[in-house]
Amino acid sequence: MSAILGIVVTRLIIDHFGIDTYAQYILLVGIAGLIPFSDLGLTAAIMNAVAGADDPRRDNNLRLVLVSCLRLLAGCCVTVVSVALILYATGLWPTLLGSALTPETGALAATLCLAVFGFNLLIAFGQRILAALGMNVVVVLLSALQTPIVLLALWAMIQLGAGGGYIAVASYLATALISGLAILIAARMISPMLGSALRGAVDRKVKGARVFNTAWPMLIQMIALPIAMSSDRLVLSLVGTVSDLTQYSLANQIFSPVLAVVTTAGFALWPVFAKARSTGTRAPVSPGKMSLVFAGAAALAALILAAASGWLSEVASGGKIHLDAPLLWAFGVFIVLQSAKYPFGMYLTDASGLRFQAFFILGMLPVNLGLTITLIPALGAVAPVLGSIIGVLFFQFIPNWFLVRRRLAALDARTLEKHVTASTEVDA
């Protein structure tokens, strides 16, 4: 449903405000993908603490983790909002975002988007708490509200005759609203934990828990991954053409709902693997089997979307944007690879596993970005997707699969040793 409504949003923007406004909308919506590192990777510490707690309502370690994270997130909020205001005051937004930013509304719209994003950091971890509690269905339902809210705001703008330059701001406000609902539900589910942590965060006498052992490798991933993979729109805006940007953006819009579902399902595995890790046992689900399931489901979805892409692009752009077969196939392969590597990544969410992933992602960064910049003149919109495919395959899927296999083998060996020792003691 979100995918269909997203197509409707695209069509309304193009019909009522034009291709240039659509290009700016897509570019500004992508800002959040470029700076997810703004929370310093603290959600990893929160998820592990919630998943590992026997009673999240009263667990002291969870309280101290939340105290530390709330303090740090407040600093992140101030930093992001300050950067937004500085970029606006100095007139640097057009230099930073390129030609897709319209002169009339672009700078102010970008400032408002980034400011709302900054304030949202204070409450965005609510969805992670819900996921760690096993309430993934609630997270999915809340996330499904995003596109309907944007569509409602867009309809209101059209009816009121307002300009379309600030449509992206509505998307960020919708995200903030969803985060607000999630944090309210999470606070109720672990009550009185969140209130206690908030009081501790403002009390300078309370010393928080150590969080950067898991946060810093997650931070590296959150810095490197967007630069390597989510900067495609920005690179196309700077190196390619507006046509390249709009083709890539529409194809991404068609296929991205599959990744959204995979991401949500993948996060549901995090607390399962974290709980098994804390008890030293095998998880009830195998990361290898889940990888095959994820890849198979993604392949089926990609084939359906590729087959329907002609109709979807016609509905979305009124025939103004044409998607070539190489771009569609490239996105399909990328979706399958991303889906296949997700369970392995969720299995490696302890401190050492996150460090392992972080180092490989740092290696992926120059390869992916270099390929994208080099290939855009020849391949256009396909270039960023091809760079992402190579990066994910050689720097995420293969290394993560190898380490997970080693860990599972070591776990089985320890389990067998315990059984042998126990049997020997009984016989004695």
C-alpha positions as CSV (number, residue, x, y, z in Angstrom):
1,M,0.0,0.0,0.0
2,S,2.8,2.4,0.9
3,A,4.4,1.7,-2.5
4,I,1.2,2.5,-4.4
5,L,0.7,5.7,-2.3
6,G,4.3,6.6,-3.0
7,I,3.6,6.4,-6.7
8,V,0.6,8.6,-6.3
9,V,2.7,11.2,-4.4
10,T,5.2,11.2,-7.3
11,R,2.5,11.7,-9.9
12,L,0.9,14.5,-8.0
13,I,4.2,16.3,-7.5
14,I,5.2,16.0,-11.2
15,D,1.7,16.9,-12.5
16,H,1.1,19.9,-10.2
17,F,4.6,21.2,-9.6
18,G,6.9,19.8,-12.3
19,I,10.0,17.6,-12.7
20,D,12.3,20.2,-11.0
21,T,10.2,20.2,-7.8
22,Y,10.1,16.4,-7.8
23,A,13.9,16.3,-8.1
24,Q,14.3,18.7,-5.2
25,Y,11.8,16.6,-3.1
26,I,13.7,13.4,-3.7
27,L,17.0,15.1,-3.0
28,L,15.9,16.6,0.3
29,V,14.2,13.4,1.5
30,G,17.5,11.7,0.9
31,I,19.3,14.0,3.4
32,A,18.2,11.7,6.2
33,G,19.8,8.8,4.5
34,L,23.1,10.7,4.3
35,I,23.3,11.5,8.0
36,P,21.9,8.6,10.0
37,F,25.2,8.7,11.9
38,S,23.9,11.8,13.7
39,D,22.7,9.6,16.6
40,L,26.3,8.3,17.0
41,G,25.1,4.7,16.6
42,L,23.5,4.7,20.1
43,T,20.5,2.7,19.0
44,A,22.7,-0.4,18.9
45,A,23.5,0.0,22.6
46,I,19.8,0.6,23.3
47,M,18.6,-2.5,21.4
48,N,21.2,-4.8,22.9
49,A,20.4,-3.5,26.4
50,V,16.6,-4.0,25.9
51,A,17.0,-7.4,24.3
52,G,19.3,-8.7,27.0
53,A,17.3,-7.4,30.0
54,D,15.4,-10.0,32.0
55,D,12.9,-7.3,33.0
56,P,13.1,-4.1,30.9
57,R,10.9,-2.3,33.4
58,R,13.4,-2.6,36.2
59,D,16.8,-3.6,34.7
60,N,19.5,-1.2,36.1
61,N,21.9,-1.7,33.2
62,L,19.1,-0.7,30.7
63,R,18.4,2.4,32.8
64,L,22.1,3.5,32.8
65,V,22.4,2.8,29.1
66,L,19.3,5.0,28.4
67,V,20.8,7.7,30.7
68,S,24.0,7.9,28.7
69,C,22.1,7.7,25.3
70,L,19.6,10.5,26.2
71,R,22.5,12.8,27.2
72,L,24.4,12.1,24.0
73,L,21.3,12.4,21.8
74,A,20.6,15.8,23.2
75,G,24.0,16.9,22.1
76,C,23.4,15.3,18.7
77,C,20.1,17.3,18.3
78,V,21.8,20.6,19.1
79,T,24.6,19.9,16.7
80,V,22.4,18.9,13.7
81,V,20.1,21.9,14.2
82,S,23.1,24.2,14.5
83,V,24.6,22.9,11.3
84,A,21.2,23.4,9.5
85,L,21.1,27.0,10.6
86,I,24.8,27.7,9.7
87,L,24.4,26.2,6.2
88,Y,21.3,28.5,5.6
89,A,23.0,31.6,7.0
90,T,26.2,31.1,4.9
91,G,24.3,30.2,1.8
92,L,26.1,26.9,1.4
93,W,23.1,24.6,0.7
94,P,23.3,25.0,-3.1
95,T,27.0,24.2,-3.1
96,L,26.4,21.2,-0.9
97,L,23.4,19.7,-2.7
98,G,24.0,20.7,-6.3
99,S,21.8,21.8,-9.2
100,A,18.6,19.9,-8.2
101,L,18.0,22.4,-5.4
102,T,15.7,25.2,-6.6
103,P,16.8,28.8,-6.0
104,E,13.5,30.0,-4.7
105,T,12.7,27.5,-1.9
106,G,15.6,25.0,-1.8
107,A,17.8,26.5,0.9
108,L,15.0,27.1,3.4
109,A,13.4,23.8,2.7
110,A,16.7,22.0,3.3
111,T,17.1,23.9,6.6
112,L,13.7,23.0,7.8
113,C,14.1,19.3,6.9
114,L,17.4,19.1,8.7
115,A,16.1,20.9,11.8
116,V,13.1,18.6,12.1
117,F,15.4,15.7,11.6
118,G,17.6,16.9,14.4
119,F,14.8,17.3,16.9
120,N,13.5,13.8,15.9
121,L,16.8,12.3,17.1
122,L,15.6,12.8,20.7
123,I,12.7,10.4,20.3
124,A,13.6,8.2,17.3
125,F,14.9,5.3,19.4
126,G,11.3,4.4,20.5
127,Q,10.9,2.2,17.5
128,R,14.2,0.4,18.4
129,I,12.8,-0.3,21.8
130,L,9.6,-1.7,20.4
131,A,11.6,-3.9,18.0
132,A,13.8,-5.2,20.8
133,L,10.7,-6.1,22.8
134,G,9.5,-8.2,19.8
135,M,6.7,-5.7,18.9
136,N,7.8,-5.5,15.2
137,V,4.2,-5.5,14.0
138,V,3.6,-2.2,15.8
139,V,6.8,-0.8,14.2
140,V,5.5,-1.9,10.8
141,L,2.1,-0.4,11.3
142,L,3.5,2.9,12.5
143,S,5.9,3.1,9.6
144,A,3.0,2.5,7.2
145,L,1.6,5.9,8.3
146,Q,4.5,7.8,6.7
147,T,3.3,7.9,3.1
148,P,-0.4,8.6,3.9
149,I,0.6,11.5,6.0
150,V,2.8,12.9,3.2
151,L,0.0,12.4,0.7
152,L,-2.5,14.2,2.9
153,A,-0.1,17.1,3.3
154,L,0.5,17.2,-0.5
155,W,-3.3,17.2,-1.1
156,A,-3.7,20.1,1.2
157,M,-0.9,22.1,-0.5
158,I,-2.6,21.5,-3.9
159,Q,-6.0,22.5,-2.6
160,L,-4.6,25.7,-1.0
161,G,-2.6,26.6,-4.1
162,A,0.7,26.6,-2.2
163,G,4.0,26.0,-3.8
164,G,5.6,22.6,-3.8
165,G,9.0,23.5,-2.6
166,Y,8.3,22.5,1.0
167,I,6.8,19.0,0.4
168,A,9.9,17.3,1.7
169,V,9.4,19.1,5.0
170,A,6.1,17.3,5.4
171,S,7.9,14.0,5.0
172,Y,10.2,14.8,7.9
173,L,7.3,16.0,10.0
174,A,5.5,12.7,9.3
175,T,8.6,10.8,10.5
176,A,8.7,12.9,13.7
177,L,5.0,12.2,14.3
178,I,5.6,8.5,13.9
179,S,8.6,8.6,16.2
180,G,6.5,10.5,18.8
181,L,3.8,7.8,18.7
182,A,6.5,5.0,19.0
183,I,8.2,6.6,22.0
184,L,4.9,7.0,23.8
185,I,4.1,3.3,23.2
186,A,7.6,2.2,24.2
187,A,7.5,4.3,27.4
188,R,4.2,2.6,28.4
189,M,5.6,-0.9,27.6
190,I,8.7,-0.4,29.8
191,S,7.1,1.9,32.4
192,P,8.5,3.4,34.6
193,M,12.0,2.8,33.0
194,L,12.0,5.6,30.4
195,G,10.8,8.2,32.9
196,S,13.4,7.1,35.4
197,A,16.1,7.3,32.8
198,L,15.0,10.8,31.8
199,R,15.2,12.0,35.3
200,G,18.7,10.4,35.6
201,A,19.8,12.0,32.4
202,V,19.2,15.5,33.8
203,D,20.8,14.6,37.2
204,R,24.5,15.2,36.8
205,K,25.2,13.0,39.8
206,V,24.0,9.9,37.9
207,K,26.8,8.2,36.0
208,G,25.6,6.4,32.9
209,A,26.7,3.1,31.5
210,R,29.3,2.5,28.9
211,V,27.7,2.6,25.4
212,F,30.5,3.4,22.9
213,N,31.8,-0.2,22.9
214,T,28.9,-1.0,20.6
215,A,28.0,2.5,19.5
216,W,31.4,3.4,17.8
217,P,31.4,0.5,15.4
218,M,27.8,1.1,14.6
219,L,28.7,4.8,14.1
220,I,31.4,3.9,11.6
221,Q,28.8,1.8,9.7
222,M,26.3,4.6,9.8
223,I,28.8,7.1,8.5
224,A,30.3,4.9,5.8
225,L,27.2,3.1,4.5
226,P,25.3,6.2,3.5
227,I,28.3,7.7,1.8
228,A,28.9,4.4,0.0
229,M,25.3,3.6,-0.9
230,S,22.8,6.4,0.0
231,S,24.8,9.3,-1.5
232,D,23.8,8.1,-5.0
233,R,21.3,10.9,-5.5
234,L,23.8,13.5,-4.4
235,V,26.5,12.2,-6.7
236,L,24.0,12.0,-9.6
237,S,23.0,15.6,-8.9
238,L,26.7,16.7,-8.9
239,V,28.2,14.5,-11.6
240,G,25.2,13.3,-13.7
241,T,22.1,15.0,-15.2
242,V,18.7,15.8,-13.9
243,S,17.4,13.0,-16.1
244,D,19.8,10.5,-14.4
245,L,18.6,11.7,-11.0
246,T,14.9,11.4,-11.8
247,Q,15.3,7.9,-13.4
248,Y,17.3,6.6,-10.5
249,S,14.9,8.2,-8.0
250,L,11.8,6.7,-9.6
251,A,13.4,3.2,-9.9
252,N,14.5,3.5,-6.3
253,Q,11.0,4.5,-5.2
254,I,9.6,1.5,-7.0
255,F,12.0,-1.0,-5.4
256,S,12.6,0.6,-2.0
257,P,9.4,-0.7,-0.3
258,V,11.0,-4.2,-0.6
259,L,14.1,-3.0,1.3
260,A,11.8,-1.4,3.8
261,V,10.1,-4.7,4.5
262,V,13.4,-6.5,4.6
263,T,14.9,-4.0,7.0
264,T,11.9,-4.3,9.3
265,A,12.0,-8.1,9.2
266,G,15.8,-8.0,9.7
267,F,15.5,-5.9,12.8
268,A,13.1,-8.4,14.2
269,L,16.0,-10.9,14.2
270,W,18.3,-8.6,16.2
271,P,16.7,-9.3,19.7
272,V,16.4,-13.0,18.8
273,F,20.1,-13.3,18.1
274,A,21.0,-11.0,21.0
275,K,19.0,-13.1,23.5
276,A,20.6,-16.3,22.3
277,R,24.1,-14.7,22.5
278,S,23.5,-13.7,26.1
279,T,22.6,-17.3,27.0
280,G,25.4,-18.9,25.0
281,T,22.9,-21.0,22.9
282,R,21.9,-21.3,19.3
283,A,19.2,-19.0,18.1
284,P,15.8,-20.6,17.3
285,V,16.3,-19.5,13.7
286,S,19.3,-20.1,11.5
287,P,20.9,-16.9,9.9
288,G,21.8,-19.0,6.9
289,K,18.3,-20.3,6.3
290,M,16.9,-16.8,7.0
291,S,19.3,-15.4,4.4
292,L,17.8,-17.8,1.8
293,V,14.3,-16.9,2.7
294,F,15.0,-13.2,2.6
295,A,16.8,-13.5,-0.8
296,G,14.0,-15.7,-2.3
297,A,11.2,-13.3,-1.2
298,A,13.2,-10.3,-2.5
299,A,13.8,-12.0,-5.8
300,L,10.1,-12.7,-6.3
301,A,9.1,-9.2,-5.3
302,A,11.8,-7.7,-7.6
303,L,10.5,-9.7,-10.6
304,I,7.0,-8.6,-10.0
305,L,8.0,-4.9,-9.7
306,A,10.2,-5.1,-12.8
307,A,7.3,-6.6,-14.8
308,A,5.0,-3.8,-13.6
309,S,7.6,-1.0,-13.9
310,G,6.3,0.3,-17.2
311,W,2.8,0.8,-15.7
312,L,4.2,2.1,-12.4
313,S,6.4,4.7,-14.2
314,E,3.5,5.8,-16.4
315,V,1.3,6.2,-13.3
316,A,4.0,8.0,-11.4
317,S,5.3,10.4,-14.1
318,G,2.7,10.5,-16.8
319,G,5.2,9.1,-19.2
320,K,7.8,11.8,-18.5
321,I,10.3,9.4,-17.0
322,H,11.3,6.1,-18.7
323,L,13.0,3.3,-16.9
324,D,15.4,1.2,-19.0
325,A,15.8,-2.6,-18.5
326,P,19.4,-2.4,-17.3
327,L,18.4,-0.1,-14.5
328,L,15.5,-2.4,-13.4
329,W,17.7,-5.5,-13.5
330,A,20.4,-3.8,-11.5
331,F,18.0,-2.7,-8.8
332,G,16.6,-6.3,-8.7
333,V,20.1,-7.8,-8.1
334,F,20.9,-5.1,-5.5
335,I,17.6,-5.8,-3.7
336,V,18.3,-9.6,-3.6
337,L,21.9,-9.1,-2.3
338,Q,20.8,-6.6,0.4
339,S,18.2,-9.0,1.5
340,A,20.5,-12.0,1.6
341,K,23.1,-10.2,3.8
342,Y,20.7,-8.8,6.3
343,P,20.3,-11.9,8.6
344,F,24.1,-12.3,8.8
345,G,24.5,-8.6,9.7
346,M,21.9,-8.9,12.5
347,Y,23.7,-12.0,13.9
348,L,26.9,-9.9,14.2
349,T,25.5,-7.1,16.4
350,D,27.6,-7.6,19.5
351,A,30.6,-5.3,20.0
352,S,33.1,-7.5,18.1
353,G,30.7,-8.3,15.3
354,L,29.9,-4.7,14.8
355,R,33.6,-3.9,14.7
356,F,34.2,-6.6,12.1
357,Q,31.4,-5.1,9.9
358,A,32.6,-1.6,10.4
359,F,36.1,-2.3,9.1
360,F,34.8,-4.0,5.9
361,I,32.4,-1.2,5.3
362,L,35.2,1.3,5.5
363,G,36.9,-0.7,2.8
364,M,33.8,-0.7,0.7
365,L,33.5,3.1,0.8
366,P,36.2,4.1,-1.7
367,V,35.4,1.2,-4.0
368,N,31.7,2.0,-4.2
369,L,32.0,5.7,-4.4
370,G,34.9,5.5,-6.9
371,L,33.0,3.1,-9.2
372,T,29.9,5.4,-9.0
373,I,31.7,8.5,-10.0
374,T,33.8,6.8,-12.7
375,L,30.8,5.0,-14.3
376,I,28.2,7.7,-14.3
377,P,29.3,9.4,-17.5
378,A,29.1,6.1,-19.4
379,L,26.2,4.3,-17.6
380,G,24.1,7.2,-16.1
381,A,21.6,6.1,-13.5
382,V,22.8,2.5,-13.6
383,A,26.3,3.4,-12.3
384,P,25.4,3.9,-8.6
385,V,23.4,0.7,-8.4
386,L,26.3,-1.3,-10.0
387,G,28.7,0.2,-7.5
388,S,26.4,-0.8,-4.6
389,I,26.1,-4.3,-5.9
390,I,29.9,-4.8,-6.0
391,G,30.3,-3.2,-2.6
392,V,27.6,-5.3,-0.9
393,L,28.8,-8.6,-2.4
394,F,32.5,-8.3,-1.6
395,F,32.5,-6.2,1.5
396,Q,29.3,-7.3,3.4
397,F,27.7,-10.5,2.2
398,I,30.8,-12.7,1.8
399,P,32.7,-11.5,4.9
400,N,29.6,-11.6,7.2
401,W,28.7,-15.1,5.9
402,F,32.2,-16.3,6.6
403,L,32.3,-15.0,10.2
404,V,28.8,-16.3,11.0
405,R,29.8,-19.8,9.8
406,R,32.9,-19.6,12.1
407,R,30.9,-18.5,15.1
408,L,28.3,-21.1,14.7
409,A,31.0,-23.8,14.4
410,A,32.7,-22.6,17.5
411,L,29.4,-22.4,19.4
412,D,28.6,-26.0,18.4
413,A,32.1,-27.1,19.5
414,R,31.6,-25.5,22.9
415,T,28.1,-27.0,23.3
416,L,29.5,-30.5,22.4
417,E,32.4,-30.0,24.9
418,K,29.9,-29.1,27.7
419,H,27.8,-32.2,27.0
420,V,30.9,-34.4,27.0
421,T,32.1,-32.9,30.3
422,A,28.7,-33.3,31.8
423,S,28.4,-36.9,30.7
424,T,31.9,-37.7,32.1
425,E,31.0,-36.2,35.5
426,V,27.8,-38.2,35.6
427,D,29.7,-41.4,34.8
428,A,32.3,-40.6,37.4
